[in-house]
Amino acid sequence: MTSVFVQHDVPWSRVRSIKKSGPLEIVLRDGTVVGSVQFGEALLGEIFGYRTHRRHRRLLQERLDRARRDRLDEVPGSYRKRWVFPAVPVLLAAAGFLLCFSIMFFADVMS
């Protein structure tokens, strides 16, 4: 599961369940709960029942069921949390920010 700055690598053998409602979260066998900012709680999600979350939850549950059926959940593995830096999106956002403010600055100076 990938969030903006964090990537969680979770083998099927560590998954206890997929949370059934609310924000999309994976519960590990040791009780750790893994979630993502993109699939967190929101007012509109509460109102409309988290449609996108439900679709992804269904896909995850199908894959977990298939992994258990194929006994892939018996393959040992460890949970890993990594910090990632999305360089391209951050640099593009910074460039856009600088461009907007430089245009506003030069427009003010020229007038």
N, C-alpha and C positions, 0 to 999 in steps of 0.2 A: 504494500500500500504506500503510495507516494503522496506527500503533502508538499507545500511550497518549499520548505527548507529541510524536510526530514523524509527519509525513505526507510520504510520498515520492510525487512525481508523475513517473512513468516512461513516456515515449512508447514505442510498440512499436518504433520505429526504433532505440532504444538497447538493446533487450533482445537478449542473445546466447542465453540459455537459462534454463530453469526448473530449479533443482536437483532431481535425481531422487530423493534419499533424505534422511532426517534432517529437520532443521528446514526449513520452507518459505522458500526464498530465491530471489531473482531475480538472475542474473548479467548485468551490463551488458557491452556491447562493449569498454569500456575496462578490464574486470576488476573493477570495483566490485561488491560483493555487497550487495544490499538485502534486509533481513529485517524481521521484526516480532516484538515481544515475545510477542504472542499465539500465534505459530506457531514459537516457539523450541524448544529441546531440553528434554525432561523425562524422568524415569525411567519413568513409565507409558507415555509415548510410545514409548520404546525397547522396552519389554516388549510392547506391543500393536501396534507398527508404525505409529504415527502415522496412525490412520484418518482423522481430520478433516483432517490435512495432506494426505493422499493425495487426498481429494475436492477440496479447493481447488486442489491442484497440477494435478489433471486438468482442472478448469475453466479455470485459467490457461493450461495448455498448449493446450486447445482454442481459446481466444480468440487465443493467439499464432499458432497454425496458420492460423486464419481470417484474421487480420490479414496474414499473409504471403501467403496465397492471394489475398486482395483487394488486395495490394500496399500496404496501409496502413503496412507497416514501412518504406516508402520516404519517408513524409512526415517532413520534418525536425522536430526538436523537441529540447528539452534536459531533462535530468534536474534535478529541483528537490527540495530537502529543506527542509521548513518545520517549525518548532517550533510546536505548537498547545497550547492550554491548555483542557482540557475543563472549563469553569467549572461547569456544572450538576452533573455527578457529584462533583466535588471539594467544592462547597458542600454538597451533600446528605450526603456522608460526614462533613464537618466538623460539620454540624448534628446528625447522628445521634450522633457522638462526644460532642459537648457535652451533648446530651440525656441520654445514658446516664450520664455522669459527674455531671451535676447531679442526676439522680434518686438516684444512689447517695449523693451528698453530703447531700442533704436527708433521705434516709431515715436516714442516720447521725446527723444533727443532731436529728431528731425522736425518735429512740429513747433 
